[in-house]
Amino acid sequence: MSVRIAYIGAGSFTNQCMFPQLFIHDLELTAICDLDEGKALLAQKRYGFKKVYTDFRKMLEVENPQAVFCVGGPKVHYSVGMEVLEMGFSLYVQKSPAPSSVATKEMAELSAKKGVVCHVGFNLRHSTAAYQAKAILQNNEFGNPLMGIFRYGLTSGATMTDVVMDQHCHLFDLTRFLMGDIKTVKAIKSGTQNARDYVVAVEFQSGAVGTLNFTSGQIIDKEFIYFEITGNGTFLYSHGCANLRWCRATKGAWWKEPQSDYVFERGMYGGQLMLETLGYVGDVANFISAVKGEVEDLSPISSAVSTMELCEEILRQIEPT
């Protein structure tokens, strides 16, 4: 059965990553809202929203949707999102869900109080590589992870606060998703002038260790993310989001008991494949299914609280006041 949704925000990110995939999901596009009516009207024309609003409160009162998307930046996610949750609607917001961990926690507490889904669009959890890696890590054959190495190359933002809180949160969240919660962190910032580079050494609650590496020197159009996870006699790695290789443990002499590696490759050519490979499509699909009560929400606002707390701690270490 189709889920009736209302959408708040018709900006550039939404037009690039969200609107183009809506036809894939079982959705009824009841209404679109933006303060700029021209943007909302254009979205209606292109994607088939039934009605246009410039006041989200009026839209929700009139349309009474089953779920609401709000995509417009952390401040909007929080200020508008709190009102949406207070009205009792299930809510999807993009990362970052709020300007701070405290505000994120407020959203988590309100969604729990109202008994509605509040999903955060950390799309890398649903990317080709991460989805495959998560399944492998839950396989008894891999065993307990011992070490993780993660690298991320996007450093856009007016300030380092913007970079860490609204961009690098992606990698912090992916690391937690794959390796579990983090116990201790130690961040070291590059001494190179004007470089937005730093390294974070971490100890996970499981006892595993790892590093999170961020650099402004990476060639983004060739690889903006890399991760590698080592177990006992086995490891997996991914260059980008489209591929994953699991080097499986050798049980004995290779010529007696050959153990092939697991290799998964998926292309990224074309807009739709990119949205699927980077996890945007799977992310929305999970939210819609969670609203229906069919599956568990894999990126709930309650999990995002720890991710935002981690962002703030690292920012304190690399940008002391």
Secondary structure, DSSP 8 states (H G I E B T S, - for coil): --EEEEEE--SHHIIIIIGGGGGGS-EEEEEEE-SSHHHHHHHHHHH--SEEES-HHHHHHHH--SEEEE-S-HHHHHHHHHHHHHTT-EEEEESS-SSSHHHHHHHHHHHHHHT--EEEE-GGGGSHHHHHHHHHHTSTTT-S--EEEEEE----SSSHHHHIIIIIHHHHHHHHHHH--EEEEEEEE--STT---EEEEEEETTS-EEEEEE-TTS-TTT-SEEEEEEETTEEEEEESSSEEEEE----S-TTTS----EEEE----SHHHHHHHTTHHHHHHHHHHHHHTSS--SSBHHHHHHHHHHHHHHHHHHS--
